[in-house]
Amino acid sequence: MADSEAKKLLKKELKKLVKKANQRLRELENQGMTRGSNAYQYVKRKTYDEDKAYGKTLKGQIKFRTNVGSMTYNELKHLKKEVYNFLKAKTSTKSGIKGVYEKSKSAFEAKTGIHVSDELYSEFYRDKLIQTAIGLYGSEQMNNLLKKTSQMEMNTEQVVAQLEALGLNEDSEETDVEFEKIEETFDNLFVDYLVKFTGGSYDDGNTDMFGDSDWLNYPDDDEDE
């Protein structure tokens, strides 16, 4: 059966949009910015869920489907929706990711009163193990962790070393390392810091670093993806 005029126009439109979207995916990979891109991570999840709008290149890279000629009209409409959502997402571009991080860092500092360098803030959230921890335990806890480790003047490498010592790795599942163990470890480090550098004591009055604050969400796009 010959394609309807509407389907022909949709295919023509999608060829251009899909090419542009896949170029953005490759650019994010080349720039090493995939971890900081919610838009990229969304595409990655949908690909592994075998959503019909997505596929993989011969090299195994995630992509939007390019074989629009063999797709049904409903599949084409679904692909168009997914591509549009990706292209309008702030974190589908390098400049957009930078803007999201700058806004998030300013909000983090205003909320916590803790000032961290652009390098540290960006480095912390782009570290692969930190990304794993965010996925397992949530952004609220990791924002909390950044605040306390910043107060202790710990860098990302030192934080990661502590997490690795507890048994956390990029393939971990939530049950492999209970967050209570992480909480206890960094609470103890914080108390040690207070005692050593601020004249505190080991009394019960020391602050629980995970118990009583309303934390920011991990940097995300405003759009629903």
C-alpha positions in Angstrom: 0.0 0.0 0.0 1.3 3.4 -1.0 2.1 5.8 1.8 -0.4 8.6 2.5 0.8 12.1 1.9 0.9 12.7 5.7 3.1 9.7 6.2 5.4 10.8 3.4 5.8 14.3 4.9 6.4 12.8 8.4 9.1 10.5 7.1 10.8 13.4 5.3 10.7 15.6 8.5 12.0 12.8 10.7 15.0 12.0 8.6 16.3 15.5 9.3 15.3 15.5 13.0 16.7 12.1 13.7 20.0 13.0 12.0 20.3 16.2 14.2 19.4 14.3 17.4 21.9 11.5 16.7 24.6 14.1 16.0 23.9 15.5 19.4 24.2 12.1 21.1 27.6 11.6 19.4 28.8 15.1 20.4 27.8 14.5 24.1 29.8 11.3 23.9 32.8 13.0 22.3 32.8 15.7 24.9 32.5 13.2 27.8 29.3 14.8 29.0 26.9 11.9 28.9 26.8 11.5 32.7 25.8 15.1 33.2 23.1 14.9 30.5 19.6 13.9 31.7 18.5 13.9 28.1 21.3 11.4 27.1 20.5 9.2 30.1 16.8 9.2 29.2 17.7 8.0 25.7 20.0 5.3 27.2 17.2 4.0 29.4 14.7 3.9 26.6 17.2 2.1 24.4 17.8 -0.6 26.9 14.0 -0.9 27.5 13.8 -1.6 23.7 11.5 1.3 23.0 10.7 1.2 19.3 11.9 4.8 18.7 15.5 3.8 19.6 18.2 1.4 18.5 22.0 1.0 18.4 24.7 1.7 15.8 27.0 -1.0 14.5 29.5 0.1 17.2 26.9 -0.4 19.9 26.2 3.3 20.5 22.6 4.4 21.4 20.7 6.2 18.7 17.3 7.2 17.5 16.0 4.9 14.8 16.9 5.9 11.3 15.1 3.3 9.3 11.9 5.4 9.1 11.0 3.8 5.7 10.0 0.6 7.4 8.1 2.1 10.4 4.3 2.2 10.8 2.5 5.6 11.0 2.1 5.2 14.8 5.7 4.3 15.2 6.7 7.4 13.2 4.5 9.6 15.4 6.0 8.1 18.5 9.5 8.6 17.2 8.7 12.3 16.4 7.5 12.8 20.0 10.7 11.3 21.4 13.0 13.2 19.1 11.3 16.5 19.8 11.5 16.0 23.5 15.2 15.3 23.2 16.0 18.2 21.0 14.2 20.7 23.2 15.8 19.4 26.4 18.4 21.7 27.9 20.8 18.9 28.6 20.9 17.7 25.0 23.6 20.3 24.3 27.0 21.1 25.9 25.9 24.7 26.5 22.6 23.6 28.0 24.4 21.2 30.4 26.7 24.0 31.5 23.7 26.3 32.2 21.9 23.7 34.2 25.0 23.1 36.3 25.7 26.8 36.9 22.0 27.3 38.0 22.1 24.2 40.2 25.4 25.2 41.8 24.1 28.7 42.6 21.0 27.2 44.2 23.1 24.7 46.1 25.3 27.4 47.6 22.3 29.6 48.5 20.6 26.7 50.2 23.5 25.3 52.1 25.7 28.4 52.6 28.6 26.3 51.4 30.7 27.7 48.5 32.4 25.2 46.3 34.5 25.7 43.2 33.0 25.2 39.7 35.5 22.5 39.2 34.7 20.6 42.4 30.9 20.8 41.9 31.1 19.6 38.3 33.7 17.0 39.1 31.6 15.6 41.9 28.5 15.1 39.9 30.2 13.8 36.8 32.2 11.1 38.6 31.0 7.7 37.5 30.9 6.2 41.0 29.0 9.3 42.3 26.6 8.9 39.4 26.1 5.2 40.5 25.4 6.4 44.0 22.9 9.0 42.9 21.1 6.3 41.0 21.0 4.0 44.0 20.4 6.3 46.9 19.0 9.5 45.3 20.2 13.0 44.6 19.0 14.4 48.0 21.5 12.2 49.9 24.3 13.0 47.5 23.8 16.8 47.7 23.9 16.3 51.5 27.1 14.4 51.1 28.7 17.1 49.0 27.9 19.7 51.6 29.5 17.8 54.4 32.5 16.7 52.5 33.0 20.3 51.3 33.0 21.4 55.0 35.7 18.8 55.7 37.6 20.0 52.6 37.5 16.6 51.0 37.9 16.4 47.2 35.9 14.1 44.9 38.8 11.6 44.8 38.8 11.2 48.6 35.0 10.8 48.7 35.1 8.1 46.0 37.9 6.3 47.9 35.7 6.1 50.9 32.8 4.8 48.9 35.1 2.2 47.2 36.4 1.1 50.6 32.8 0.4 51.6 32.5 -1.9 48.6 30.6 0.4 46.3 31.4 0.1 42.6 29.8 1.0 39.2 28.0 -2.3 39.1 26.6 -2.2 42.6 23.0 -2.6 43.4 21.3 -0.8 46.3 21.4 -3.9 48.6 25.1 -4.4 48.1 26.1 -1.4 50.2 23.3 -0.2 52.5 23.2 3.6 52.7 23.1 3.5 56.5 26.7 2.2 56.3 27.7 5.2 54.1 25.8 7.5 56.4 27.7 6.1 59.4 31.1 6.3 57.8 30.8 10.0 56.8 29.1 11.0 60.0 32.1 9.5 61.8 34.5 11.4 59.5 32.6 14.6 60.1 32.8 14.2 63.9 36.5 13.4 63.7 36.9 16.6 61.6 35.0 18.7 64.2 37.1 17.3 67.0 40.4 17.8 65.3 39.9 21.2 63.7 37.1 23.0 65.5 37.6 22.0 69.1 34.4 19.9 69.2 33.9 16.8 71.2 32.6 13.3 70.8 29.5 14.1 72.8 26.0 13.1 71.5 25.4 16.7 70.6 27.3 16.5 67.3 25.0 17.1 64.3 23.7 14.2 62.3 24.7 15.0 58.7 21.9 13.1 57.1 18.9 13.8 59.3 17.4 17.2 59.2 17.7 19.1 56.0 15.5 19.8 52.9 17.9 19.1 50.1 17.9 20.2 46.5 17.3 17.7 43.7 20.0 16.6 41.4 20.3 19.0 38.4 17.6 18.2 35.9 15.8 19.7 33.0 12.6 21.7 33.4 10.9 19.7 30.7 9.2 16.4 31.4 11.1 13.9 29.3 
